[in-house]
Amino acid sequence: MEPSGALQQAATFRPIRLETLVWLRWLAVGGQTVAVLFVEFVLGYPTPLAPCLALIGLSVVMNLVFIFRHRAGDRLRPEVAAVQLAYDCLQLGALLALTGGLQNPFSILLLAPISVSATTLPQRATVYLVLLVAVIASGLSVWHMPLPWKPDTRLVFDRLYVVGIWVSLLCGVVFIATYINRVAHEARQLADALNATELALSRHEQLNALDGLAAAAAHELGTPLSTIALVAKEMRNEVPPGPLAEDVDLLIEQSQRCGSILAKLRDLGAERGDPFAAAPLGDILAEVASPHQKRRTIRLQSEGDAETAPTVHRNAGLLYGLGNLIENATEFAREAVTVRAAWDASTVTVTITDDGPGFPPELMARLGEPYLTTRARVAGADSGGLGLGIFIAKTLLERTGAQLRFQNVHPDRFAQVQVTWPRKVIEQSV
């Protein structure tokens, strides 16, 4: 039951809002202004004040241009956001060149634009910014003005120390870019997968609700249809043979047909029942397995005293989760799928086993993660699945209090999923 539609893969980035970059730049402008003025007027260290304030003023102008020409809530295209972050790197690099280069303790702030890029932009843009920062850091290690210090004191740093700062800065840039980009990518994948889960659950609930709506519509339409049929029969008794009588016969025939259709709608609601009603576990499993019987043979088995069989609360999450696991098993099975229910006084367990190739050993520890698919292992299976089926089933079933265990009956075949609930948890809402 893989969700389909516009969601074909996890999003590689989330477009950043212009307001966010503008706000971060205002924060940088404020910090840079305070730092320059503090060094010049409080510490009394000679500073190239005019060039520094000119560079800070350039950022102010840039922010004002974006504020007046664009809306704060606009989402920036990746290339536009990357250009803005590149400007921030260059502006900070120029300030550092005027105030001591890598000897300036604020050189660590070159990591800030990289962090923003790794979180919000595609990997290619982040790689370009990492290269730009590496060039800036390398240039600052060679050319820069003296670090502002006491006029009567000559401050000299050992060359090896400066090289160490350069190496540590490059290592920090690469590590921050790689780590944050990876974490942000996984977070985006999880968010997309959860959205797909909610969408699938919503669709399932809507489908369940259709039965009730159909039964209600059949009930409401039944009375006026009966009246039409009664009046038509009375007209037939009074109309002499001829074309008009044939029309009345056709009216009676069609009203009877409508009645049979409405009867089927009422039966549909009765057969499926209230989606929030309780039912024995065996009936629940038969219900979720029935749509997949045509694909493979599904054997339903039970272990336990029939008199103590658990009564389970039927809800969309439970039905969809179990149905998803059974469908996944039928796709991988060669001939048959076995669904076994077992229970005792404390636990309820449903075990789904197929006779297919089994779960890939290299992916066993990651089963249940979003966007993880093994469809290519089955000859003739459709490729291109989102890898969300098991994730959605696991998420929905865990919401009902279940714990899932994935294993192979044999080392290289017969995949098995074991779903276990504490009995009091699965029966508490009945």
C-alpha positions in Angstrom: 0.0 0.0 0.0 2.5 2.6 -1.1 1.1 6.1 -1.2 1.2 7.5 -4.7 1.0 11.0 -6.1 3.2 14.0 -6.0 5.3 12.6 -3.3 7.9 10.6 -5.3 10.9 11.0 -3.1 12.0 12.8 0.1 12.5 16.5 -0.3 16.1 17.4 -0.7 15.7 20.8 0.8 13.2 23.2 2.3 13.1 26.6 0.7 14.2 29.2 3.3 12.2 32.3 3.9 13.7 35.7 3.0 12.8 36.9 6.4 15.0 34.4 8.0 18.1 35.4 6.1 17.3 39.1 6.6 16.9 38.5 10.4 20.2 36.6 10.6 22.0 39.4 8.7 20.6 42.0 11.0 22.0 39.9 13.9 25.4 39.8 12.2 25.3 43.6 11.5 24.5 44.3 15.1 27.2 42.0 16.4 29.8 43.3 14.0 29.0 46.9 14.8 29.2 46.4 18.6 32.5 44.5 18.2 34.2 47.1 16.1 33.1 50.0 18.2 34.0 48.2 21.4 37.5 47.5 20.3 38.0 51.1 19.0 36.4 53.1 21.8 36.3 50.9 24.9 39.5 48.9 24.5 41.2 51.8 22.7 42.9 49.5 20.1 43.5 51.2 16.7 41.0 49.8 14.2 40.4 50.6 10.5 37.1 52.0 11.6 35.9 53.5 8.2 36.5 50.4 6.0 34.9 48.2 8.7 31.8 50.4 9.0 31.6 50.6 5.2 31.5 46.8 5.0 28.8 46.7 7.7 26.9 49.4 6.0 26.9 47.3 2.8 25.0 44.6 4.6 22.6 47.1 5.9 21.9 48.4 2.3 21.5 44.8 1.1 19.0 44.0 3.8 17.0 47.2 3.1 16.9 46.4 -0.6 15.4 43.0 0.0 13.0 44.4 2.6 11.5 47.0 0.2 11.6 44.9 -3.0 10.3 41.6 -1.6 7.9 40.3 0.9 9.3 38.9 4.1 7.4 35.6 3.7 8.8 34.9 0.2 10.6 31.6 -0.2 13.9 31.9 -1.9 15.1 29.7 -4.7 18.2 27.6 -3.7 20.5 29.5 -6.0 19.3 32.9 -4.6 19.8 31.8 -1.0 23.2 30.4 -1.9 24.3 33.7 -3.4 23.2 35.6 -0.3 25.1 33.2 2.0 28.1 33.5 -0.3 27.9 37.3 0.1 27.8 36.9 3.9 31.0 34.7 3.7 32.8 37.3 1.6 31.7 40.2 3.8 32.8 38.5 6.9 36.1 37.5 5.2 36.7 41.1 4.3 36.1 42.2 7.9 38.5 39.6 9.2 41.1 40.7 6.6 40.9 44.2 8.1 41.1 43.0 11.7 43.8 40.3 12.0 42.7 37.4 9.7 42.6 34.0 11.3 44.2 35.5 14.4 40.9 37.2 15.0 38.9 35.0 17.4 35.7 35.8 15.4 37.0 33.9 12.4 35.0 30.9 13.8 31.9 32.7 12.5 32.8 31.6 9.0 31.0 28.4 10.1 27.7 30.2 10.5 26.7 30.5 6.7 27.8 26.9 6.2 25.5 25.7 9.0 22.5 27.6 7.4 23.3 26.2 4.0 23.7 22.6 5.2 20.3 22.8 6.9 18.3 24.4 4.2 20.0 24.1 0.8 20.8 21.2 -1.6 24.1 19.5 -1.1 25.7 21.1 -4.3 25.1 24.6 -3.0 26.6 23.6 0.4 29.7 22.1 -1.4 30.2 25.4 -3.3 30.0 27.4 -0.1 32.4 25.1 1.7 34.9 25.6 -1.2 34.4 29.4 -0.9 35.0 29.4 2.8 38.1 27.3 2.3 39.5 29.8 -0.2 38.6 32.7 2.1 40.3 31.0 5.1 43.4 30.2 3.0 43.6 33.8 1.8 43.3 35.1 5.4 46.1 32.9 6.5 48.4 34.6 4.1 47.2 38.2 3.8 45.5 40.3 6.5 46.1 43.5 8.4 47.4 43.3 11.9 45.1 42.3 14.7 44.0 45.4 16.7 46.0 45.5 19.8 47.7 47.9 22.2 49.6 50.6 20.2 52.8 50.2 22.3 52.8 46.4 22.2 53.8 44.2 19.2 51.7 41.1 19.1 53.3 38.2 17.1 51.8 34.8 16.5 53.9 31.8 15.7 53.3 30.8 12.0 52.6 27.2 13.1 49.8 28.4 15.4 48.2 30.2 12.5 48.5 27.1 10.3 46.8 25.2 13.1 43.9 27.6 13.2 43.6 27.3 9.4 43.5 23.5 9.5 41.0 23.4 12.4 38.8 25.9 10.6 38.8 23.8 7.4 38.1 20.6 9.4 35.3 22.4 11.3 33.7 23.6 8.0 33.7 20.1 6.4 32.5 18.4 9.6 29.7 20.9 10.2 28.6 20.8 6.6 28.5 17.0 6.5 27.0 16.4 9.9 24.3 19.1 9.7 23.4 18.2 6.1 23.0 14.5 7.0 20.9 15.2 10.1 18.7 17.7 8.3 18.2 15.3 5.4 17.1 12.6 7.7 14.7 15.0 9.5 13.2 16.0 6.2 12.8 12.4 5.2 11.0 11.6 8.5 8.7 14.6 8.1 7.8 13.6 4.5 7.2 10.0 5.6 5.0 11.1 8.5 3.0 13.3 6.2 2.5 10.3 3.9 1.4 8.3 6.8 -1.2 10.8 7.9 -2.4 11.0 4.3 -2.8 7.3 4.0 -4.6 7.1 7.3 -6.9 9.8 6.3 -7.8 8.1 3.0 -8.4 4.8 4.9 -10.8 6.5 7.3 -12.6 8.2 4.5 -13.1 4.9 2.7 -14.4 3.3 5.9 -16.8 6.2 6.3 -18.3 5.7 2.8 -20.1 2.5 4.0 -21.9 4.4 6.7 -22.8 7.2 4.3 -24.1 4.7 1.7 -26.3 3.0 4.3 -27.6 6.4 5.4 -28.3 7.5 1.9 -30.1 4.2 1.2 -32.3 4.7 4.3 -33.2 8.2 3.3 -34.0 7.4 -0.3 -36.0 4.3 0.6 -39.2 6.0 1.6 -39.7 8.3 -1.4 -38.8 5.4 -3.7 -41.5 3.2 -2.1 -44.0 6.0 -2.6 -43.1 6.3 -6.3 -43.4 2.5 -6.8 -46.8 2.4 -5.1 -48.2 5.3 -7.1 -46.9 3.7 -10.3 -48.6 0.4 -9.6 -52.0 2.2 -8.9 -51.6 4.1 -12.2 -51.0 0.8 -14.0 -54.3 -0.6 -12.8 -56.2 2.4 -14.2 -54.3 2.9 -17.5 -55.6 1.0 -20.5 -53.2 -1.1 -22.7 -51.1 1.0 -25.0 -47.9 3.2 -25.1 -48.8 4.9 -21.8 -49.2 1.5 -20.0 -45.7 0.5 -21.3 -44.2 3.6 -19.9 -45.8 2.9 -16.5 -44.4 -0.7 -16.6 -41.0 0.7 -17.3 -41.3 3.1 -14.4 -42.3 0.2 -12.1 -39.4 -1.9 -13.4 -36.8 0.9 -12.8 -38.2 1.7 -9.3 -37.7 -2.0 -8.4 -34.2 -1.8 -9.8 -33.5 1.3 -7.6 -34.8 -0.6 -4.6 -32.5 -3.5 -5.2 -29.5 -1.1 -5.5 -30.4 0.6 -2.2 -30.8 -2.8 -0.5 -27.2 -3.6 -1.6 -26.0 -0.3 -0.1 -27.7 -1.1 3.2 -26.2 -4.5 3.2 -22.8 -3.0 2.5 -23.0 -0.9 5.6 -24.1 -3.9 7.6 -21.4 -6.2 6.3 -18.5 -3.8 7.0 -20.0 -2.5 10.2 -19.1 0.5 12.3 -15.4 1.2 11.8 -15.1 2.0 15.5 -16.8 -1.2 16.7 -15.2 -4.1 18.4 -14.7 -7.5 16.8 -12.9 -10.8 17.5 -9.3 -10.8 16.4 -9.9 -13.6 13.9 -12.6 -11.5 12.2 -10.3 -8.5 12.1 -7.5 -10.6 10.4 -10.0 -12.1 7.9 -11.3 -8.6 7.1 -7.8 -7.1 6.3 -6.6 -10.3 4.5 -9.6 -10.7 2.2 -8.6 -7.9 -0.4 -5.3 -9.8 -1.0 -6.6 -13.3 -1.3 -6.6 -13.1 -5.2 -2.9 -12.3 -5.3 -1.6 -15.2 -3.1 -3.1 -17.9 -0.9 -3.5 -16.5 2.7 -3.7 -19.1 5.5 -5.3 -17.8 8.7 -4.4 -19.8 11.8 -5.0 -19.3 15.5 -3.3 -20.6 18.7 -5.2 -20.3 21.9 -8.5 -21.1 23.6 -11.4 -19.9 21.4 -13.4 -19.0 24.5 -10.7 -16.5 25.5 -10.0 -15.0 22.1 -9.4 -11.3 22.4 -12.0 -8.8 21.2 -10.2 -6.0 19.4 -11.2 -2.4 18.9 -11.5 -1.9 15.1 -9.8 1.4 14.1 -8.3 2.7 11.0 -4.7 2.6 12.2 -5.0 -1.1 13.2 -6.7 -2.1 9.9 -4.4 -0.2 7.7 -1.2 -1.3 9.5 -2.1 -5.0 9.5 -3.4 -4.8 5.9 -0.2 -3.1 4.8 2.0 -5.8 6.3 -0.2 -8.6 4.7 -0.1 -6.8 1.3 3.7 -6.5 1.6 4.0 -10.2 2.3 1.8 -11.2 -0.7 4.0 -9.1 -3.0 7.1 -11.0 -1.9 5.6 -14.4 -1.4 6.0 -17.1 -4.0 2.8 -19.1 -3.2 1.3 -18.4 0.2 1.3 -16.2 3.2 0.5 -17.5 6.7 -1.2 -15.2 9.2 -1.2 -16.7 12.7 -2.8 -15.2 15.8 -1.8 -16.3 19.3 -2.9 -15.0 22.7 -2.7 -15.7 26.4 -3.7 -13.8 29.5 -1.0 -11.1 29.0 -0.2 -10.7 25.3 -1.7 -10.9 21.8 0.5 -11.7 18.9 0.0 -11.7 15.1 2.7 -13.3 13.0 2.8 -12.8 9.3 5.1 -15.1 7.3 5.6 -15.4 3.6 7.5 -18.0 1.6 9.5 -15.4 -0.4 13.2 -14.6 -0.4 13.2 -13.0 3.0 14.5 -9.6 4.2 17.9 -8.6 3.0 20.4 -9.2 5.9 22.1 -6.0 5.3 18.9 -4.0 5.8 17.4 -6.0 8.7 18.5 -3.5 11.3 17.0 -0.6 9.4 13.6 -2.1 8.6 10.9 0.3 9.5 12.8 3.4 8.5 11.2 5.7 5.9 12.3 5.4 2.2 13.8 2.0 2.6 12.6 -0.4 0.0 13.6 -3.9 -1.1 11.3 -4.4 -4.0 14.1 -4.9 -6.5 14.9 -8.3 -4.9 11.7 -9.8 -6.2 11.6 -10.8 -9.9 8.8 -9.1 -11.7 7.8 -6.8 -8.8 7.1 -3.2 -9.6 10.0 -0.9 -9.0 9.9 2.6 -7.9 8.1 2.2 -4.6 8.6 4.9 -2.0 9.8 2.5 0.7 7.1 3.8 3.0 4.9 0.7 3.3 6.6 -0.9 6.3 7.3 2.5 7.8 3.6 3.5 7.7 2.5 0.1 9.0 5.0 0.2 11.9 4.1 3.8 12.8 0.3 3.1 12.8 0.6 -0.2 14.7 3.0 1.3 17.3 0.3 4.0 18.0 -2.0 1.1 19.0 0.6 0.0 21.5 2.2 -2.8 19.4 5.8 -3.8 19.2 7.1 -5.1 15.8 9.9 -7.6 15.2 11.3 -8.3 11.7 13.2 -11.6 11.1 13.8 -14.4 8.6 12.6 -17.9 9.5 15.6 -19.2 7.6 18.8 -17.2 7.1 18.0 -16.3 3.5 14.3 -16.8 3.0 10.8 -16.7 4.6 10.3 -13.2 5.9 8.4 -12.9 9.1 6.9 -9.9 10.9 5.7 -10.4 14.5 3.3 -7.8 16.0 2.8 -8.0 19.7 0.4 -6.1 22.0 -0.1 -6.2 25.8 -3.6 -7.7 26.0 -4.9 -5.0 28.3 -3.7 -2.3 25.9 -5.4 -3.7 22.8 -8.6 -4.5 24.7 -8.8 -1.5 26.9 -10.9 0.6 24.5 -13.4 -2.2 23.9 
